[in-house]
């Protein structure tokens, strides 16, 4: 019998002072059996950083041809493609050809540093690609906020994300590569 996804609910209140986006949204996150809690919380952080009523989680690990999150326009085109991990050049090229803007969240300190050194030339070749890196320590702090039902307040300003769940406060500073 196949393992089922673990479902998490999150009510997220976002105040993005840089983009002037202020919203509260109820999210459902399905953690695939092969997905770590760190990766799932990084998906949530990605949603927070690019928060929009139109930004949606996709089938993720279950679909090789989709990103983790995307923002589609009224005509079905992809305006924003958000992926996680350390993809090969082929996937970056595909994402760049299908979307107006591509964002990648890299994690796993050792592997990410090696990947970045190997892919730096490729990354610099795509004008519409943004790569964010979250180190292991910050990812562990983010994962400490996990619960089956989360209520998070997020404030974003000048590259810093302040997260609170009512009992814990966290400051996250993703590095842009």
N, C-alpha and C positions, 0 to 999 in steps of 0.2 A: 504494500500500500504506500502510495506516495505521501510524503510529508506536505502539510499545508502551510501556507504563509501565516505568520503571526501578525495580527492587525493592531496598530497603534492609532490612537486618536489624538489630535493636537489642535487646540485653539490657539492661534497665534495672532498677537496684536503687534503690528509693525509700524514703527515710526521711522521712515527713511528720510532723514533731514537733508540728504544730498539731492535726492530725486523728488522731494516733496510728495512722497507716497505715504499715506496714512490709511491703514485698513486693518480690519479684524477678519480672520478667515478660519473656517473649520476645515482641517485636513485629515484625510485618512491615509495612513502609510502602511503598506503591506510589506513586511519583511520576508523576503524569499528565504526558504530554508538554507540556502547556501550563502546568504548575505550576512555579514557581521553587523552587530549593533552600531559599530563605528561608521560603517558605510551608510547605514540607514540614517543616522543622525547627520551625516554630511549631506545627504540628499535634502534633509529638512533645512539645514543651513543654506544650501544653494537656493532653495525656494525663498527663504527669508531675504537673502541678498538681492534677489531679482523679483521680489514680491509683486504680484499683479493678479487681478481677478481672472485674467486669461492664461496664466501660467499653470500648466497641468503636469502631473506625474504621468509617465507612460507605463508600458508593460515592463520597462527596465530590463532586468536580467533575462526575462523570458523572451525578449525580442532583440535580435542582433541588429536589426535595421532601424531601431529607434533609440533616441537618447534617453537619459533618465528623466528629464523634464523638457517640455517645449512650450513655446508660445506660437500658436498658429494664427494667421490672419483670416479674414472673412472668406478668402478665396481658397483656403486650404494650404497656402504656402507657409513655410516655417520661417518665422521672424527671428526666433531665438532657439538655439539648440544647446542644451546644457548636459554635459557628460561628466562622469567621474572615473578616476583611475589613471592609468598610464597607457593610452591607446597607441597602436601602431600608426605609422604615417598614413596608411591606406584609409583608416577610419577618420582621421582628421581631414583628409582630402575630401572624403565623401560628405562629411558634415559641412565643410566649407562650401561645397558645391550645392548642397540642398537648402542651406539656411543663409539668411542675411548676416547673422552674428552667431559666433560659436564661443561658448564658455566651457572651460575644462577645470575641474577641481581635482588636483593631484594630492595624493596622500601616501603614507607609508614612507617615512623619512629616508631610509637607506635606498630603497628601490627608486623613489621619486628623484633623488639627487642624481643617481646614475642615469635614469631616463632623461632628465632634463639636459644633462651634459651631451647626451647622444642626439637629442631632438632639438637643441637650441636653434640650429640653422633652419630646420623645418618650421618651427614655431614662428620665427621671425619672418618667414616667407608669407605668412597669412596675416593680412592687415586686420581682418575682422575676427581674429582669434584672441581671446583673453584666457590666460592660464593663472589660476589661483592655487596656492600651495598652503596646506594646513599641516603643521608639524604634529608629531605624535602626542606631545604633551597637551596641546590645545584640543586635539581630537579626543583625548581621554577625558578632559574636563567637560567637553560638550556631551560626551556619552554618559557622563555621570548624571545628567539631567533627565535621562530616559525613564519613562514610566508608561504603562499601557494607556493612560489618559494624561495628557500633558496640557498645561495652560502656561504659555510662554509670552513674555513681553520682550520685544526686541527693539532696540534703538540703534540706528546706523548713522554714523557721522564721521566723515573724513577718514575712511579706512578702518574704523573701529566698530565692532558690533558688541553691544552690551545686551546680554540675555539674562532674564530673571524668570524663575518659576515660582516666585513667591517666597521660597525659603532659601534659595541659592542665587547668587549673582555671579556672572561670568563675563569676562572681557576677552574677546577674540579679535585677533588681528591677522587675517589671512595675508600672505605675502603674494604680490603679483609678480609673476615671472615674465 
